[in-house]
Amino acid sequence: MAYIGLGANLGDRADNIRQAIELLKQTPGVKVTAVSTLLDNPAVGGPDNAPAYLNGVAQVQTTLDAHALLHRLLEIEQQLGRVRRVKWEPRSIDLDLLLFGEQVIASQELTVPHPLLHTRRFVLQPLAQIAADAVHPVLRLTVGELLQALTG
């Protein structure tokens, strides 16, 4: 199972995420098996006046390897109008590969699990809705345990 963070804070945020999910569903070798509810969250990082994000998580089964899935996520972002200029700038769509099974990957273009996963409530909360028992392969804690550690 792979888990993809979904986020948007420009334009019709819900529709941007819906379109991204539809494009994922149309991807050969990818089956979307669950999607969390979408939650409103203040922007983290980036400019102080950045609009709020809508965030969620999708669970996918895939025959693609992690790098191929990452490339597809980047294609979908580009197709939906994302332009990368500055780190953490507002964006129409943001797709992050959070977990890819039990794999730990550290390459120039991809780090899995996502390096900030365990620190971000706006990711852990929707991820826990659909995969509270998924295990962080480095920290060896479940998503539910990571979320509990953040909320106290």
Beta strands, then each sheet from edge to edge (+ up, - down):
strand 1: 2-8
strand 2: 30-35
strand 3: 39-41
strand 4: 53-62
strand 5: 94-100
strand 6: 105-106
strand 7: 111-112
sheet 1: 2+ 4- 1+ 5-
sheet 2: 2+ 4- 3+
sheet 3: 6+ 7-
end
